[in-house]
Amino acid sequence: MWVDPGLDLIAAAQAVATDEGEKVAAWLAADKVAKLSETRALDLFERDPQLWAVVVSPWILIQERATS
C-alpha cells in the first residue's frame, strides 16, 4: 500500500496493525493511503527513489523517503 509522504508511515502502519478502521478509512477516502497503482509503480521504477517500508502482514506499506 502506498502511504502519502505527508502522512507518518509508522503511524499509518500502527493504525493498520491495531485495526483503527475509521482512521484508515478516512486516509483511504482522502487518498493518503492507497493501493499502489500501476502508474505510481512505473514512476517509482523509472526514478528509483529511496523508499521506506513497513510490513504489517499481509500488507506492505511503502513511502518515498524525503530528501534532505
N, C-alpha and C positions, 0 to 999 in steps of 0.2 A: 504494500500500500504506500502511496506517495503522501508525504507529510509536507505541507506548505512551509517554506522557510521562516515564515512569521510565527509559526507555532512551535513550542518547545517539544522536541522529539521525545524526550524522556517522559514528559507529562502526557503526551499522546499515548505512548506505549503503556504507561501506568493505567490510564483510563480504559484502554482496551483490555488489559490484563485483569483489572478489577471489575469489569463489566459495567462501566458507567455509561449505560445506554443512552441516556438523554444528552450527555456531553458529546459522546461520539456521534450521535445522530445530528446534533447541531453542526459539528465540524463537517460531516458528510454533506449536509444540506448547503453549507457555505463553501463547499469545495476546498476546505482546509485539509481534509483527509480524503483520499480518493484512490480508486483502483488505478494502477499505473497504466496509462493509456499507451497505445502503440506509438502515437506521435511523440509523447514525452520520452518513452523508452528509446526511440530512434534519436531524439535530440541528445539524450544522455550518452548514448553510444558514440555519436559523432563528436561531441565536445569533450568527453571523457573527464568530467569534473570529479573531485573528491566527494565521496558520499559518506554519510553516517548511516548506520543500520542497527536496528534493534529487532530481535526475534521474540515475538510473543506468539508461540505456537497456537494455531497453524499460520499465523501472519508474520510477514517480514515488513517492517516499517522502514522506509528509507527517506532520506532528506539530503539535499545538496548542502555541503559544508559551506559556511560563509568564508569568504576570502578576507584575510586580514591586511 
